[in-house]
Amino acid sequence: MLGAPATPDQTEYLRFGASYSLIIHCNSSKWLPQGCSNSRRLLRSAPRELEYGFTSPDFGEYTERWSTEAEGDILVVVVPGCQKDVATVVKFANLFDLPFLAINRGHGTPSALGTIKHGVLVKMFNLDAIGIAADGKSATMGGGVYVDQALAKLAESNKRLVPVVASAWLVLVLEEVLEGREYCRLGAADGLKLTALVPRYMGYAGLISDNIIEMNVVTADGSEVKVSQSSNSDLYWGMRGAGHNYGIVTQFKHKIFDYPKGQDTYYVTYFFTGSQLEVFFAQLNRLLDNGNLPKDVNTYTLYLLNPFINPKPVILFQLYYFGTAADALPYLQPFLDLKPIIISNATTAYKNLAQETGTGIDGPICAPGMAKAIFPVGLKQFNIDANRQIYQLFSDMVIQTPALNGTIVQFEGYALQGMKAIDPASSAYAHREDNILVSFTTSYSPSPANHDAAVRYGRQARQIWVDGQKPRALNAYTNYAYGDETLQQVYGYEPWRLQRLRALKKKWDPKGKFNFYNPIV
């Protein structure tokens, strides 16, 4: 236990010869034998340059997350200064039988995140180097890189990732997963994820995870391994879609691309009233065309409450076009013909799109302090009757439970050609047949009563969508999954797929060290 006297071997774990920039923060208010004194003893022999702050005033800042319900019970925060530090911290945590969790910006929400007890939190943000290969076809990035950083750096060379919808992408740490969307929890403020990030340029090149060439991974026992098609290929398959179950990515190499039409993106925001719902979704179904949306077009729709616009919930519709306003008009005119109550539009560089559409790193939607719970469903097309039922449920909720007024309902429709062209068996990501992602995204002040209400409404909404697409079963997008779904709903229904994922878990994480994000158990 942590209170036991340090042996010479134990002390050696914190002689971080690889990095003198590691920072450790300890919360002495948590239960620890003799407070943090034994931790101090462990650090005594570390290099003088090693910084550590016990009862640090920064501890709360380091453990704060986008959702308070994902914060868990953290004992120590470690900020690695290099890749080898991550392996050392994992070995140290294992030595004292402490659970550990590696994160980047902290925007994950699955309920398992909040179950960590007396844990070691590994904050990856110092591992943020970005290097572009001489041939301009790939970039090597540290596991602490987040989307804004990557987009800005690559834009200098007129290059792009398969950028996520202005926000999410692959958190190369175990907490968040390779997927995404232009929403703060997977956002411009977020890191790269290990599931299958859904990007805006997915129509051109597929998912974020489809474009990973290789990774440096720290496994559950603190080993450092190279992962690629030719090295640990079994883990390469599993990391791309379920990587949060198997390791911490400290560095990765990713394909990058030229912008097909330059960096300018034209975008619009239209507001509609609830009375326009049926005609709006009929037109959106026509545009999305059962998964055949043109690859320069992406859409994002919300139900939200904004009393400055209307006392009842409104429909916000955004369309992003990689090109000019004139070229976008044929896709927009049918929506203009519906006479939206508010219209706005602009052209911006793609790297600025998240900030300008309200989902950037400094936007209010990214602010921490509230609890969040998300209930996703993958669809083929919109069932308009189901969307009306969801609207009524949402309207009743904001009247009956005002504490949930910050909740939104998301409808995400992206170009899919690049993603659909990939063999579904080539990676652990299971939901390539889905054309649309919808989610009931609750936000509320932390309290047991508010939590119970949020879960109740979220489950009701999820069931309405599932009932509206029978006989299809529930597909739950891994990054958004609440945590009460079955493994089949999150990771796929094919028996061979789950057998392979479980075999990988047994091989690479037999003791379940990486069980804090929709775990395969």
C-alpha positions as CSV (number, residue, x, y, z in Angstrom):
1,M,0.0,0.0,0.0
2,L,1.1,3.6,-0.5
3,G,1.8,4.1,3.2
4,A,4.5,1.4,3.3
5,P,8.1,2.5,3.6
6,A,9.7,3.0,0.2
7,T,12.3,0.4,-0.9
8,P,15.2,1.4,-3.0
9,D,13.6,-0.2,-6.0
10,Q,10.4,1.8,-5.4
11,T,12.3,5.1,-5.0
12,E,14.0,4.4,-8.3
13,Y,10.7,4.7,-10.2
14,L,10.6,8.4,-9.5
15,R,14.2,9.1,-10.6
16,F,12.8,10.4,-13.9
17,G,16.1,10.4,-15.8
18,A,14.2,10.7,-19.1
19,S,12.4,14.0,-18.2
20,Y,13.0,16.7,-15.7
21,S,9.7,18.5,-16.7
22,L,7.4,16.1,-15.0
23,I,5.0,17.8,-12.6
24,I,3.2,16.0,-9.8
25,H,0.2,17.3,-7.9
26,C,-1.2,15.5,-4.8
27,N,-4.5,16.0,-3.1
28,S,-3.7,15.4,0.6
29,S,-7.4,15.9,1.4
30,K,-7.9,12.4,0.0
31,W,-7.4,9.5,2.4
32,L,-3.7,8.4,2.4
33,P,-1.8,6.7,5.2
34,Q,0.3,9.5,6.8
35,G,-1.1,12.0,4.3
36,C,1.4,12.5,1.4
37,S,4.5,12.0,3.5
38,N,5.4,8.7,2.0
39,S,4.9,10.1,-1.5
40,R,7.4,12.9,-0.5
41,R,9.9,10.2,0.6
42,L,9.5,8.6,-2.8
43,L,10.3,11.8,-4.5
44,R,13.2,12.8,-2.3
45,S,15.8,11.2,-4.5
46,A,14.4,12.6,-7.8
47,P,16.5,15.2,-9.7
48,R,16.3,18.7,-8.3
49,E,14.7,19.9,-11.5
50,L,11.7,17.7,-10.9
51,E,8.7,19.8,-9.8
52,Y,6.1,18.5,-7.5
53,G,3.4,20.3,-5.6
54,F,1.6,18.6,-2.8
55,T,-1.7,20.2,-1.7
56,S,-1.1,22.2,-4.9
57,P,-3.4,25.1,-5.5
58,D,-3.6,23.9,-9.1
59,F,-4.9,20.5,-8.2
60,G,-8.6,21.4,-8.8
61,E,-7.7,22.9,-12.2
62,Y,-5.9,19.8,-13.3
63,T,-8.7,17.4,-12.3
64,E,-11.6,19.6,-13.6
65,R,-13.4,18.1,-16.5
66,W,-16.1,19.1,-19.0
67,S,-18.5,16.9,-17.1
68,T,-18.3,16.9,-13.3
69,E,-19.6,13.3,-13.3
70,A,-16.5,12.1,-15.1
71,E,-14.1,13.5,-12.6
72,G,-13.9,10.5,-10.3
73,D,-11.7,10.3,-7.2
74,I,-8.2,11.4,-8.1
75,L,-5.3,11.2,-5.6
76,V,-2.3,12.3,-7.7
77,V,-2.0,14.2,-11.0
78,V,1.1,13.6,-13.1
79,V,2.0,15.7,-16.1
80,P,4.6,13.8,-18.2
81,G,7.3,15.7,-20.0
82,C,8.2,13.0,-22.5
83,Q,6.9,9.7,-23.7
84,K,9.0,7.6,-21.3
85,D,7.5,9.4,-18.4
86,V,4.1,7.8,-19.2
87,A,5.5,4.3,-19.0
88,T,7.3,5.2,-15.7
89,V,4.1,6.5,-14.2
90,V,2.1,3.4,-15.2
91,K,4.8,1.2,-13.6
92,F,4.7,3.3,-10.5
93,A,0.9,3.1,-10.2
94,N,1.0,-0.6,-10.7
95,L,3.7,-1.0,-8.0
96,F,1.3,0.6,-5.4
97,D,-1.9,-1.0,-7.0
98,L,-3.3,2.4,-7.8
99,P,-5.7,2.8,-10.7
100,F,-4.6,5.3,-13.4
101,L,-6.3,7.2,-16.2
102,A,-4.6,9.1,-19.0
103,I,-6.4,12.1,-20.5
104,N,-5.8,15.1,-22.7
105,R,-8.4,17.9,-22.5
106,G,-10.9,16.0,-20.4
107,H,-14.1,16.0,-22.5
108,G,-15.1,12.4,-22.2
109,T,-18.5,11.6,-20.6
110,P,-19.0,7.8,-20.4
111,S,-20.2,6.9,-16.9
112,A,-17.2,4.6,-16.2
113,L,-14.9,7.6,-16.1
114,G,-16.4,8.6,-12.7
115,T,-15.7,5.2,-11.2
116,I,-12.0,5.7,-10.7
117,K,-11.1,5.7,-6.9
118,H,-7.9,7.0,-5.4
119,G,-6.5,7.2,-8.9
120,V,-3.4,8.6,-10.7
121,L,-4.5,11.0,-13.4
122,V,-2.0,11.3,-16.2
123,K,-2.4,14.7,-18.0
124,M,-0.9,14.4,-21.5
125,F,-0.9,18.0,-22.7
126,N,2.8,18.5,-22.5
127,L,3.3,15.9,-25.2
128,D,2.2,18.3,-28.0
129,A,4.9,18.2,-30.6
130,I,3.8,18.2,-34.2
131,G,6.2,17.4,-37.1
132,I,5.4,17.2,-40.8
133,A,7.2,14.7,-42.9
134,A,9.4,15.9,-45.7
135,D,7.2,14.4,-48.4
136,G,4.1,16.2,-46.9
137,K,2.1,13.0,-46.7
138,S,2.1,12.5,-43.0
139,A,2.6,14.2,-39.6
140,T,3.9,12.8,-36.3
141,M,2.2,14.2,-33.2
142,G,2.4,13.7,-29.5
143,G,-0.4,12.2,-27.5
144,G,-1.2,15.6,-25.9
145,V,-2.0,17.3,-29.2
146,Y,-5.6,18.7,-29.4
147,V,-7.5,19.7,-32.5
148,D,-7.0,23.4,-32.6
149,Q,-3.2,22.9,-32.3
150,A,-3.1,20.3,-35.1
151,L,-5.3,22.3,-37.5
152,A,-3.4,25.5,-37.0
153,K,0.0,23.9,-37.4
154,L,-0.9,21.9,-40.5
155,A,-2.7,24.9,-42.1
156,E,0.7,26.7,-42.2
157,S,1.7,24.1,-44.8
158,N,-1.7,24.1,-46.4
159,K,-2.3,20.6,-45.0
160,R,-5.1,19.1,-43.1
161,L,-6.0,16.0,-41.2
162,V,-9.2,14.2,-41.9
163,P,-10.4,17.1,-39.7
164,V,-13.2,16.4,-37.4
165,V,-16.3,18.4,-37.5
166,A,-14.5,21.3,-36.1
167,S,-13.8,19.5,-33.0
168,A,-13.5,15.9,-32.0
169,W,-10.8,13.6,-33.0
170,L,-8.5,10.9,-31.6
171,V,-7.5,11.1,-28.0
172,L,-4.4,9.2,-28.0
173,V,-4.9,8.4,-24.5
174,L,-7.1,5.8,-23.0
175,E,-9.9,8.1,-21.9
176,E,-11.3,9.4,-25.2
177,V,-11.7,7.3,-28.3
178,L,-11.0,7.7,-32.1
179,E,-14.2,9.4,-33.3
180,G,-15.8,12.9,-33.1
181,R,-17.8,15.9,-34.1
182,E,-17.9,19.6,-33.8
183,Y,-19.0,19.7,-30.3
184,C,-16.8,20.7,-27.4
185,R,-16.7,17.3,-25.7
186,L,-14.9,16.1,-28.8
187,G,-13.9,19.5,-29.9
188,A,-11.4,22.0,-31.0
189,A,-10.4,21.9,-27.3
190,D,-10.1,18.2,-27.3
191,G,-7.4,15.7,-28.0
192,L,-7.2,12.9,-30.5
193,K,-9.4,9.9,-29.8
194,L,-9.0,6.1,-29.9
195,T,-12.3,4.9,-31.5
196,A,-13.1,6.2,-34.9
197,L,-13.6,9.9,-34.9
198,V,-16.2,11.1,-37.4
199,P,-14.5,14.0,-39.3
200,R,-15.8,16.7,-41.7
201,Y,-13.6,15.5,-44.4
202,M,-14.8,11.9,-43.9
203,G,-16.3,12.0,-47.4
204,Y,-12.7,12.3,-48.8
205,A,-10.6,10.1,-46.6
206,G,-12.7,8.2,-44.1
207,L,-12.4,8.3,-40.3
208,I,-9.5,9.7,-38.3
209,S,-8.7,6.1,-37.2
210,D,-8.6,5.0,-40.9
211,N,-5.6,7.3,-41.5
212,I,-3.4,6.3,-38.6
213,I,-0.1,4.8,-39.8
214,E,1.6,3.9,-36.6
215,M,1.4,4.6,-32.8
216,N,3.7,4.5,-29.8
217,V,1.6,2.8,-27.1
218,V,2.2,2.3,-23.4
219,T,0.5,-0.9,-22.3
220,A,-1.1,-1.9,-19.0
221,D,2.2,-3.1,-17.5
222,G,4.2,0.0,-18.6
223,S,5.8,-1.6,-21.6
224,E,6.4,0.7,-24.7
225,V,5.4,-0.9,-28.0
226,K,5.3,0.2,-31.6
227,V,1.9,-0.4,-33.2
228,S,1.3,-0.5,-37.0
229,Q,0.1,-2.8,-39.8
230,S,3.5,-4.6,-39.6
231,S,4.2,-4.4,-35.9
232,N,1.8,-5.7,-33.3
233,S,-0.9,-5.8,-36.1
234,D,-3.5,-7.3,-33.8
235,L,-3.2,-4.3,-31.5
236,Y,-3.2,-2.0,-34.5
237,W,-6.6,-3.4,-35.5
238,G,-8.0,-3.0,-31.9
239,M,-6.6,0.4,-31.2
240,R,-8.4,1.9,-34.2
241,G,-11.9,1.8,-32.7
242,A,-11.4,0.5,-29.2
243,G,-8.0,1.7,-28.2
244,H,-9.0,3.1,-24.8
245,N,-9.2,-0.6,-23.7
246,Y,-5.6,-1.4,-24.5
247,G,-3.2,1.4,-23.9
248,I,-2.1,5.0,-23.9
249,V,-0.9,6.5,-27.2
250,T,2.1,8.8,-26.5
251,Q,2.8,9.5,-30.2
252,F,1.2,8.7,-33.5
253,K,1.9,9.1,-37.2
254,H,-1.2,10.2,-39.3
255,K,-1.8,10.7,-43.0
256,I,-2.3,14.4,-43.9
257,F,-3.8,15.8,-47.1
258,D,-4.0,19.0,-49.2
259,Y,-7.2,20.9,-49.0
260,P,-9.1,19.9,-52.1
261,K,-10.5,23.4,-52.7
262,G,-8.4,25.6,-50.5
263,Q,-8.9,26.3,-46.8
264,D,-12.0,28.5,-47.1
265,T,-15.2,27.1,-45.7
266,Y,-18.6,28.6,-46.2
267,Y,-21.1,28.0,-43.4
268,V,-24.6,29.0,-42.6
269,T,-26.8,29.0,-39.5
270,Y,-30.6,28.9,-39.8
271,F,-33.2,28.8,-37.1
272,F,-36.6,27.2,-37.5
273,T,-39.5,26.9,-35.1
274,G,-41.0,23.7,-33.8
275,S,-44.0,24.1,-36.2
276,Q,-41.6,23.7,-39.1
277,L,-40.2,20.4,-37.9
278,E,-41.8,18.1,-40.4
279,V,-41.0,20.0,-43.5
280,F,-37.5,20.7,-42.2
281,F,-36.6,17.0,-41.6
282,A,-38.2,16.0,-44.9
283,Q,-35.9,18.3,-46.7
284,L,-32.9,17.2,-44.6
285,N,-33.6,13.6,-45.4
286,R,-33.6,14.5,-49.1
287,L,-30.3,16.3,-48.8
288,L,-28.6,13.4,-46.8
289,D,-30.0,11.0,-49.4
290,N,-29.6,7.8,-47.3
291,G,-25.8,8.3,-46.9
292,N,-25.1,9.9,-50.3
293,L,-24.5,13.5,-49.2
294,P,-22.0,15.2,-51.5
295,K,-18.5,15.1,-50.0
296,D,-18.1,18.9,-49.8
297,V,-21.2,19.2,-47.6
298,N,-21.8,18.5,-43.9
299,T,-24.7,19.3,-41.7
300,Y,-25.4,19.7,-38.0
301,T,-28.8,20.3,-36.4
302,L,-29.9,20.9,-32.8
303,Y,-33.0,21.3,-30.7
304,L,-32.2,23.8,-28.0
305,L,-34.0,26.3,-25.8
306,N,-33.2,29.9,-26.5
307,P,-35.8,32.2,-24.9
308,F,-34.3,35.2,-26.7
309,I,-35.4,33.7,-30.0
310,N,-38.6,31.8,-29.0
311,P,-40.2,30.7,-25.7
312,K,-40.4,27.2,-27.1
313,P,-37.4,25.0,-28.2
314,V,-36.1,25.9,-31.7
315,I,-34.3,24.0,-34.4
316,L,-30.8,25.2,-35.2
317,F,-29.4,24.1,-38.6
318,Q,-25.8,24.5,-39.8
319,L,-24.4,23.6,-43.1
320,Y,-20.7,23.7,-43.9
321,Y,-19.5,23.7,-47.5
322,F,-15.9,23.3,-48.6
323,G,-16.1,26.0,-51.3
324,T,-17.9,29.2,-52.2
325,A,-21.2,30.6,-51.3
326,A,-22.4,30.4,-54.9
327,D,-21.5,26.7,-55.1
328,A,-23.3,26.0,-51.8
329,L,-26.5,27.7,-52.8
330,P,-28.2,24.7,-54.6
331,Y,-27.9,22.8,-51.3
332,L,-29.2,25.7,-49.2
333,Q,-32.0,27.1,-51.4
334,P,-34.6,24.4,-50.3
335,F,-34.0,25.3,-46.7
336,L,-34.3,29.0,-47.5
337,D,-37.6,28.3,-49.1
338,L,-38.8,27.0,-45.8
339,K,-38.4,30.6,-44.5
340,P,-36.1,30.2,-41.4
341,I,-36.8,32.8,-38.7
342,I,-33.0,33.7,-38.4
343,I,-30.3,33.5,-41.1
344,S,-26.6,34.0,-40.8
345,N,-23.7,33.1,-43.0
346,A,-19.9,33.6,-43.4
347,T,-16.8,32.3,-45.0
348,T,-13.7,31.4,-42.9
349,A,-10.6,29.4,-42.9
350,Y,-11.3,25.8,-41.9
351,K,-9.0,26.1,-38.9
352,N,-11.2,28.9,-37.5
353,L,-14.5,27.2,-38.1
354,A,-15.0,25.8,-34.5
355,Q,-14.3,29.1,-32.9
356,E,-16.6,31.0,-35.3
357,T,-19.5,28.5,-34.9
358,G,-19.4,28.6,-31.1
359,T,-17.6,25.3,-30.4
360,G,-14.0,26.6,-30.1
361,I,-11.7,26.2,-27.1
362,D,-12.9,29.4,-25.5
363,G,-16.6,29.0,-26.3
364,P,-19.1,28.8,-23.5
365,I,-20.2,25.4,-24.6
366,C,-16.7,24.1,-23.7
367,A,-16.8,25.5,-20.2
368,P,-16.5,23.0,-17.3
369,G,-18.6,22.9,-14.2
370,M,-21.7,21.2,-15.3
371,A,-22.6,17.5,-15.4
372,K,-23.2,15.8,-18.7
373,A,-24.7,12.6,-19.9
374,I,-25.1,11.7,-23.6
375,F,-27.4,9.1,-25.2
376,P,-26.5,8.4,-28.8
377,V,-28.2,6.4,-31.6
378,G,-26.9,5.6,-35.1
379,L,-29.6,5.9,-37.8
380,K,-30.0,5.2,-41.5
381,Q,-32.3,8.1,-42.1
382,F,-34.6,10.3,-40.0
383,N,-38.0,9.0,-38.8
384,I,-39.8,12.3,-38.8
385,D,-42.5,11.0,-36.4
386,A,-39.8,10.0,-34.0
387,N,-38.1,13.4,-34.3
388,R,-41.5,15.0,-33.4
389,Q,-41.8,12.8,-30.3
390,I,-38.3,13.7,-29.3
391,Y,-39.1,17.4,-29.7
392,Q,-42.2,17.0,-27.5
393,L,-40.2,15.1,-24.9
394,F,-37.6,17.9,-25.0
395,S,-40.3,20.6,-24.7
396,D,-41.9,18.8,-21.8
397,M,-38.6,18.4,-20.1
398,V,-37.5,22.0,-20.1
399,I,-40.9,22.9,-18.6
400,Q,-41.1,20.2,-16.0
401,T,-37.4,20.1,-15.1
402,P,-35.9,23.5,-15.6
403,A,-32.5,22.3,-14.2
404,L,-32.0,20.5,-17.5
405,N,-32.5,23.6,-19.7
406,G,-28.9,23.4,-20.9
407,T,-29.6,20.1,-22.6
408,I,-29.5,19.9,-26.4
409,V,-30.5,17.3,-29.0
410,Q,-27.9,16.7,-31.7
411,F,-28.5,15.5,-35.3
412,E,-25.3,15.0,-37.2
413,G,-25.2,14.3,-40.9
414,Y,-21.9,14.1,-42.8
415,A,-20.5,13.1,-46.1
416,L,-19.7,9.4,-45.9
417,Q,-18.0,8.2,-49.1
418,G,-14.5,7.8,-47.7
419,M,-15.7,6.0,-44.6
420,K,-18.0,3.7,-46.5
421,A,-15.2,2.7,-48.9
422,I,-13.2,1.1,-46.0
423,D,-13.6,-2.6,-45.3
424,P,-15.6,-2.9,-42.0
425,A,-13.4,-5.8,-40.9
426,S,-10.2,-3.8,-41.2
427,S,-10.5,-2.1,-37.8
428,A,-12.4,-2.4,-34.5
429,Y,-14.8,0.4,-35.5
430,A,-18.2,-1.4,-36.0
431,H,-20.8,1.2,-37.1
432,R,-19.9,2.0,-40.8
433,E,-23.5,1.2,-41.9
434,D,-24.9,4.2,-39.9
435,N,-25.6,7.3,-42.0
436,I,-26.7,9.7,-39.2
437,L,-25.7,10.2,-35.6
438,V,-28.3,11.5,-33.2
439,S,-27.9,12.1,-29.4
440,F,-29.8,13.4,-26.5
441,T,-27.1,15.5,-24.7
442,T,-28.1,16.5,-21.2
443,S,-26.4,19.2,-19.2
444,Y,-27.2,20.2,-15.6
445,S,-25.9,21.4,-12.3
446,P,-24.5,18.4,-10.4
447,S,-27.0,16.8,-8.0
448,P,-28.5,13.3,-7.6
449,A,-32.0,14.5,-8.5
450,N,-30.8,16.2,-11.7
451,H,-28.7,13.2,-12.6
452,D,-31.7,10.9,-12.2
453,A,-33.9,13.1,-14.3
454,A,-31.2,13.5,-17.0
455,V,-30.8,9.7,-17.3
456,R,-34.6,9.1,-17.4
457,Y,-35.1,11.6,-20.2
458,G,-32.0,10.4,-22.1
459,R,-33.1,6.8,-22.0
460,Q,-36.6,7.8,-23.1
461,A,-35.2,9.7,-26.1
462,R,-32.9,6.9,-27.0
463,Q,-35.7,4.4,-27.0
464,I,-37.9,6.6,-29.2
465,W,-35.2,6.7,-31.9
466,V,-34.6,2.9,-31.6
467,D,-38.3,2.2,-31.9
468,G,-38.5,4.5,-34.9
469,Q,-36.0,2.5,-36.9
470,K,-37.1,-1.1,-36.2
471,P,-36.0,-3.7,-36.9
472,R,-32.6,-2.2,-36.6
473,A,-31.0,-2.5,-33.2
474,L,-29.3,0.2,-31.2
475,N,-25.8,1.3,-32.4
476,A,-24.2,3.5,-29.8
477,Y,-21.3,5.7,-31.0
478,T,-18.4,4.9,-28.7
479,N,-17.4,8.4,-27.9
480,Y,-20.9,9.4,-26.8
481,A,-22.1,6.1,-25.3
482,Y,-23.5,6.7,-21.8
483,G,-22.3,3.5,-20.3
484,D,-25.4,1.4,-19.8
485,E,-25.4,0.0,-23.3
486,T,-24.4,-3.6,-24.1
487,L,-21.0,-4.4,-25.6
488,Q,-22.8,-5.4,-28.9
489,Q,-24.5,-1.9,-29.0
490,V,-21.1,-0.1,-28.6
491,Y,-18.7,-2.5,-30.4
492,G,-20.8,-4.3,-32.9
493,Y,-23.0,-7.4,-33.2
494,E,-20.8,-9.7,-35.2
495,P,-19.7,-12.5,-32.8
496,W,-16.2,-12.6,-34.4
497,R,-15.7,-8.9,-33.7
498,L,-16.4,-9.2,-30.0
499,Q,-14.3,-12.4,-29.7
500,R,-11.4,-10.6,-31.2
501,L,-11.8,-7.6,-28.9
502,R,-12.0,-9.8,-25.9
503,A,-8.9,-11.8,-26.9
504,L,-7.0,-8.5,-27.3
505,K,-8.2,-7.4,-23.9
506,K,-7.0,-10.7,-22.3
507,K,-3.6,-10.4,-24.1
508,W,-2.8,-6.7,-23.6
509,D,-4.8,-5.8,-20.4
510,P,-5.6,-9.0,-18.5
511,K,-6.0,-7.1,-15.2
512,G,-8.4,-4.5,-16.5
513,K,-6.2,-1.4,-15.9
514,F,-7.9,0.3,-18.9
515,N,-11.5,-0.1,-17.8
516,F,-12.6,3.5,-17.3
517,Y,-14.1,4.2,-20.8
518,N,-16.8,1.9,-22.1
519,P,-14.7,-1.1,-21.1
520,I,-14.7,-4.5,-22.9
521,V,-15.5,-6.7,-19.9
